[in-house]
Amino acid sequence: MKHAQRFSILIWAKGTSGQRGSVRTLYARVTVDGKRAEISLKRSIDACQWDAYAGKMKGRNSSTQGFNNYLNEVKTEVFSIYQDLSTKGEFISADMIKNKFLGTAEERHTLLETFKHHNQDYRKRIGVDIAKGTWVKFNTLETKLRSFVTQHLKKSDIYLKQLEYSFVSDFEYYLRTTEKTSSNTAMKYIRMMKKVLNDAVRKNWMDKNPFQAFKCSFRWPEKDVITWDELTIIIQRDFTIERLQLVKDYFVFCCFTGLAYVDVVNLKSSAVSVGIDGKRWLIF
C-alpha cells in the first residue's frame, strides 16, 4: 500500500540577527510528513507591509502585485517539484524538494546500496579479518531487507535519510511473522543492521542512526551442563557408524580441552608437540 504523504508550503517573514528594525527576510517553508525545510527567497520586506495570515504583501499597487506574483510562482514551482517526485513514486522529503528547487546536487545513498557496498567489502576481507560465516550472515540479512523493502514497502529501495524508527520495528515484525525467525535471530539481524548504519554515519552518508534507540533484547534459554557420569557413558560408548564415532571423539576432545568445535576442525598437526616419555601434548 502506497504511503500518502502530507505536504504543505508556507511563505513567511522571519527576523534574523543583523537585521535592523522591522526588516524581515522571506522564506518558503516546505513541510512533508511533519518535517520542515526552509528555503531563503533572498527577499526582504518591512514587517508592517506583510500579511502573515495570507502569506503575501499588503496593498494593491503594481509593485505589490508583482511581488505577490513572484511568491505565487515560488509556491507553484515548489508544488510542481513535489508532484513530479510523487508521480515517479519516490518517497519524498522536505530536503529533497529544497535541494531540487535550489538546484543543488545532493549525494544520496540508499539502504540496499549501503548493504551491497558493505557486503562486497566483507567478501574481500574473508580470511583476513572476516570469517566466511560472518559474510554469509550479512548476505542473508541483505536478502531479507530487500524482500521487506520490495514486498512490504512496495519500493525498489529507500534513501538512508528517509529511514525512521518505525522502519526497524516494522522490520522486526516482518522477520517474526513473514520470515518465521525466532526472537533471538531477529534481534541478531537488527543488531547487524545497526552496525552497518553506524558505519554509514561515520562515512557521513546520514546524520544519525535512527535505529540507535532500538534495544535488542535476547531471551537466552537455560542450558543443561553435562555431568562427569554422563560424559563417562559417552566415552565408553562405541559406535559402529564411523561418522558418529568421529562426532563423539570431537565432542569428548572439546570437553577435555575447552576448545570450540571450529577450533578443533581447524587444528593443525603443527600445534602438536611430543612431550615427556613419548606422550603428545597440545601447544597453543
N, C-alpha and C positions, 0 to 999 in steps of 0.2 A: 504493500500500500504506500503510495507516494505521500511524503510528508508535506503538509500545507504550511508554508512559512508566512509569518506575519511581517509585513513590510510597511514602512511609513517614511515620509520625508518632511522635515520642518525647517523653514528658513527663520533664523533668529539672530538678534543683535546681541553681541557679547562684549562686555567691557574687559579689556586686557590691561596688564601692567604696562606702564609707559604712556598710556593714552591719557589725555587731559580732559577735564570737564565731563561733558555728556557724550563724548565721541564713542561710538560703538562699531565693532567690526562684525560684518555679516558672515554667517556660517550656514551651511546646509547640513543639517543633522540627519543622517541616514540610520534607520533602526530596522534590524532584521532579527526577528525572534527575541526581542528584548535587548540585543547587543547593539551598541551605537558606534558610529564612526563620524567624525566631524570633518567637513571639507571647508577650508577657508576660501571665501569668494573674492578675497583681496579687495573688498569694497568697504568703505566706512560711511557712517551716517550719524547724524545727530539724534540722540535719544528722543527728543521731542517730535521728530519727524517720523518716528517709527510706530507702526500699528502692530503691537506684539500679537494681538488676537488674530488679525487677518494675515500676519506674516508678510507685510508689504509696507511700502512708503505711503505716508498720508498725502492727500492732495489730489488735484485733477489736472494740473497743468501738463504741458507736453514733456517736460524733463522728468516729472514724476512718473508719467505713463511709460516713458522709455525705460526708466529704472525698473519699474514693476514688470515690464515685458521681459527684461533680462532675467529677472528672478523666475518668471514663469518658464522661460527657456531652460534654465538650470534644472527646475523640477521635472520638466518634460524629458530632458536628456537623462537624468538620473533614473527616472521611471522606465525609460526605454532600455537602459542598460539592464535593469532588473528583469524586464520582460524577456530580453534576449537570452540572458543566462537561464531564466526559468524555462524557456522554450527548449533549450538544449538539455534540460533535465538535470542540471547541476544543482548541488546543494549550496545555496548562496550565503555568503557572509557580508556584513556591512563593509568590512575592509576590502573585500573583493570589488564591491561597487565603487568604493572610493578610489582604489588604485586604477580601475578602468576609466573612471571619469577624469582623473588627473593624467592618465597616460603613462603612469609609472610601472615599470616591469617589476614583478614580484616572483621570486623563485619559490614555487610551491611544491612541496613533497607530499606524496600520498602514503597511506598506511601500508598497502600491499607492496608498493615500490620500496618502502623502507625495509620491510621484511625480506624482500628479494635481495636487496643490497647486503643486508646483514648476513643472510644465509650463504650468499656467494663468498663473502669474506671468510666465514667459518669453514667453508669447504676447502679453501686454500690453506687453512691452518690445521687441518686434520693431520695428526701425527706430530705436530709441532708443539702446540699448547692447547689443542682442542681434540677431544676424543670423538671418534666417528659417531658413537651413540648420541652425543650431545647435538651434533649437527642433524642427525635423523630426527630428534625430538623437535628442534626448531623448524625443520621442514614440515613435520606433521602439523605443528601449530599454524604455519603459514597456509597450509591446505584448508584447515578448519576455519581460519579467518576469512579466506577467500570465499568459502561456501556461505559463511554468515553474512558477508557484505553483499554478495550477489543474490542469495536466496531470501534473506530476511530483510535487508535494507533495499533490495532491488536496485543496486548500483554496481557499476563496474569497479569502483574504488571510492575512497573518501580522503579528503585532504587532512593532514595532521592537525591543522589549525581549526578544523571543524569538529574534532573529537571532543566529546563531553563525557562527564562521569556516567551518564545514563548508558553510554555505549558499553562500558565494561560490565555493568550489571545485567544488561540485555544479553551480552555475550556469555556470561556465566549461566544464565537461564537456558540459552541455546545449547551450550555444552551438555548440560544435565538432561535436557528433555529430548532434543533432536539427535545429538551425538551419543546420548546414553552413557556419558562418562561419570565416574564416581566423583564424590565431593572433593577428595584429595587430588585427583587427577585434574579436575577443573581448576583448583587453586594453583597447581603447578604450572598449568598453561598460562594463567593470568599473571603469575609471578614472572614467567619468562617474557610475556608481553610487556610488562612494566620495565623490565631490564632493557629491552630493545628501544622503548620510547625514552628512557633515561639517556641512552646513547644519542638519540635524536636531539634531545635538549642540549647535550654537550656540543653537538655539531651546529647548534643554532638553527635547526630546522623547525623548531617550535619553541614557544616561550616557556612553557612548563608542561609537566606531565599531568594530564587531567585525571589519571588513574592512581596518582600517588596516595590519595586518601583512602583508596580501597584496601581493606585489610584482608589478607589471605589467611583464613582460619582453617587449620588442619585438624582432622579427627584421627589421631593415631590409635589403632587397636592395641590392646594389651597382648604382648607376645609371650608364649609359653617358653620357659627355659628348660633345656634338656638336662636331665639328671645323669649322674655317673652310671647308675644301673641301666638306664635306657641306652646310653652310649655303649656300654659293655655288650648289651644284646646285639646292637648293630655291628660292633666289631667282630663278634663271634659268628655272625650270620654270613654264610657263603651263598652267592647267587650263581645259578647255572648260566644265566644270561650275562655275557661279557660286558655289555653296556651298563647294566645295573651294578655289576661288581665295580666297574670304573667309577660310577657315580658315588658308590659307597666309600671307595678309597679317597675320592676328592673330599667328601664330606668329613670323614674322620680326620684327614690331614688338616683341614681348615679348623676343626675343633681343637686340635693339639697345638697348632701354630698361631692361630688367631688371624690368619691371612684370609682375605676376601676371595671368593671364587675366581674373580677375574685375575687376581694376582697369582693364584695357583696355576691357572691355564697358561698365563704368560711367563711362568717360571722357566728360566734357562738353566742348563747344566752348569754354566759358569758361576751360578750362585751357590753351587755345592762344593764344599771343601772336605778333604779327608782329615779326620781328627785322630784322637788317641786310639791305639790298639786297632787301627783299621776301621773304626767307626766313622760314619759320614755325618757331617754337621752342615747345617744351613747357615750361610752368612748373608747378611743384607746390609 
